[in-house]
Amino acid sequence: EVFNPRLDVWRHAHKVQINVTELASASAPCVAPIKGACIYIVGGASPGDVLDQVRMYNPATDKWKLVGSMQSARHLLAATTGPCQGKPKRSCVYAIGGDNLNQTALSSVETLMP
């Protein structure tokens, strides 16, 4: 759902294309050529599977788009936005840790540069 603080109301946003739990999310600039800020969901679990997908939600169009895949499928992870390594004026989405399909804890960090 999306909250509009000016109107003090919640409204339904467009649904994600798959059922996903145990994911992480972060806000960052949209993938080019879209301008503005978007919300990213990273990894997660879908019935019987652990996901490597990264999806972007554009609040201006109320649409989701698959924008990439991580090297490691993971759920129960953390995500954050921060300066990109080597390009400190750009913002990247970082996927941190989590568990893989075998419930093995991951110590790796993956980066998406929108």
N, C-alpha and C positions, 0 to 999 in steps of 0.2 A: 504494500500500500504506500501511497505518497501523501505526506502531510503538507498542507498549505498553511503556513503560520499567519499569513495575512487574513485569511478567511477562517482560520481555526477549524479546519475540516480535514478529514482523511478521505481519499478516493482510491479506488482500485487501479492499479497499474496493469499494463499488459503482462500476461503470465510468461514465465520462463518456459522454453519449449520442452523441457524435461522435468521430471520430478527429481529434486536434488535436496539432500540434507547434508549436514556436517561440512558445509562449505565455508569459505572465507570471503570477505568482501572488502573493497577499498574504493575510494573515489580518486580519480585522476583525470587529466585531459583526455578527451575523446581521441580515438584513432583517426588519423587523417583520412579524408579531407574534412571530417566533421569538426566543427569548432565548439568550444565550451567544455564543460565538465561532464563526465559520465561516471557511472557506477560499474565496477567490475566484480563478477563473482568468479572464484577460482576453485578448481577441484571440487571435492565433495563426494558424496556417495549417492548412487542411484540403486534401486533394488538389484542386489546381487553383483554390484560393480563399484569400483572406485574410479573416479574420473580424473582425466588430465586436462580437461577443457577450461578455457578462459572465455567468458561471455561478457559482453559490454551492454549496459542499458543506457540508452540516450533519453533523458527526461524530456527533451524538446520534441521528440517524435513518438515517445512512449513505445519504443521498440527495442528488442534484444537482438544481438548479433554475435555469432561465434567468431572470435577474433584470434584464436590461437590455441595451441596445446603446449603443455609443459612436458619436459623430458620424463618426469616421474608422475604417475597418477598418485594422488594423495587426498586424504580427507582428514578431518580433525586438525587442520592446519591454521596458521595465522597469516594474515595479509596486511600489508601497510603500503603507504605511498611515501616515497622519499626521493632525493636527488639521484639521478642516474650516475652510475660509476663511469667516470671519464667525460661526462656531459652534465656538470652540476647545475646548469640552467634548465635542464629537462627534468620532468617528473616521471618516475618509473613505479610500477606496481611490483612489490616483492611478495612471493609466496614462500613461507618459512615453515620448515618442519612438517609435522603431520605424520600420519601412518599410511603405509601402502596397503595393497589388497591382502597381504599376509599378516597384517597388523604389526609390521615391523616399523619401529619409530625411525623417521628420516631426520637427518641433521642438515640436509642440503637446503640451499636457498636458490630460488629461480627468479628471474627478472623478466618483466614485460615492459618494453619501452613503447608507449602509445605514440 
